[in-house]
Amino acid sequence: MTETRPVPKLVIFDCDGVLVDTENLANRRLAEWLTDAGFATTFEYCRKHFSGRSMVSVQKEIEERTAVRLGADFVERWNAGLPDLFSHGVEAIPYVRAFIETVRKAGIAYCVATSARVSKMHITLGQTGLLPLFEHAMFSATMVSRGKPFPDLFLHAARTLGFAPADCIVIEDSVAGTQAGIAAGMRVFSYHADPFSDRDGLAAAGGILFEDMRELAGLVPIR
């Protein structure tokens, strides 16, 4: 029997890796910073384990698990360096704008909810031209006590906009974000076009996998 998926009332987009192509650039720099601080690591490790998470949670995990201390100003220094990191141009994820427009034309509410700060979203969404589409509803992990993989951020976004979790879907690309959406009681569609994405981890977390934004409207479904 073919599964029938209900049309969502709210679409919640993650930002990095779903709307904008920043994950590889950011995780290469993160690997360099962590290694310089004494936590020897690689881009591949950071891409797999830290994608979709806030720098606060990354620092907390490293300092709880190891003797490495990143410094009280680590998160502030990281955020201060983002304009320079993304100054050479950030591109939108292929075909995501068309999907957003499909959601809009269908009269379905949507927002962005990400581990990043709102100031970072202004940089990355601004460079891709997507910012005007999301300025009405931007949610950051700084607005809740616990970031991904906890459900707090997605639940906060749904509650603020007036929707029940069961009526929401989440578009994610990270394992932590997929876990957060599932824990929130929402359907999660997990994008894994990037060769460095953790496909097995996304599937294990409960995400509905897809590789091309052009597939998504029919998969959800929106139309």
Secondary structure, 3 states (H helix, E strand, C coil): CCCCCCCCCEEEECCECCCECCHHHHHHHHHHHHHHCCCCCCHHHHHHHCCCCCHHHHHHHHHHHCCCCCCCCHHHHHHHCHHHHCCCCCCECCCHHHHHHHHHHCCCEEEEEECCCHHHHHHHHHHHCCHHHHCCCEEEHHHCCCCCCCCHHHHHHHHHHCCCHHHEEEEECCHHHHHHHHHCCCEEEEECCCCCCCHHHHHHHCCEEECCHHHHHHHCCCC
